[in-house]
Amino acid sequence: MPLNYHHLRYFWAVAHDGNLTRTAQRLNLSQSALSVQIKELEERLGHPLFERRGRKLHLTEAGRIALDHADAIFATGQELVATLQDEGNARTALRVGAQATLSRNFQIGFLRPMLARSDVEVILRSGNPSELLEGLETLNFDLVLMNHEPASDSLTSFETHHLAEQPVSIVGTPVRLDPKRPIRDLLEEQPFILPTTNNSVRTAFDSMASRMSVRPQVAAEVDDMAMMRLLAREDIGLALVAPIVVQDELSSGRLVEAEEHPRIKESFHAVTFKRRFPNPLVRELLTYSLPQ
């Protein structure tokens, strides 16, 4: 039996609205009639598309996949109406969450294989770890990028894929940073721009300073790498970052790097959620990116 596209459009409207009653009013239908239409679509597809949590409707995993296809179908229809000379290409969505403290340069490098494709639409959002992992569980993200592994136990459905590991450096303006100065002297003499205390790199830095019996002056604690980069360029202090974060400034000489490294490494992980119907683009992307 062919798919009933009226049913699909009703589902599409409810999925984007998130409220059955409000959608029924907007479409000038009774709530019961709208429910019947969606029920018939679920029977045709063989999977429930929504689950009710309290008073709210949430997409199931099958519902998220159906919504992706519905978005593509109705977008193509709009393009067809707009111009008969351009049939348009269906674009598959890849929803990625990224920890706010993660290097933008790393994110672009990781996503480059998908960003270069005309048939893929990359939707990228940043947030804190708890928000991102919740987004994975509710199927709002296909994949999340983090600089630490999430806690795991027998009840957890997260899968962590180690992508890369990069040494962290101390960088600053040529006026402030003498690259040949030992780290101990820099810790004693210069203010530092550091990640916030819930960051693994910050934890390693604090341990290093403690071992040296030094209490560095903290000029700023920042949970955003773009802001850390900007503060370093503005000569607010020395920044503790992976060189990839400031690669343009290092190349131009606007910032320089201390020759002695703090022996701290930042790890990069892709976190996925065990799904019955995983987005095939995730496996493609991980194939490009995982160490061989």
Disulfide bonds with the S-S distance in Angstrom:
none
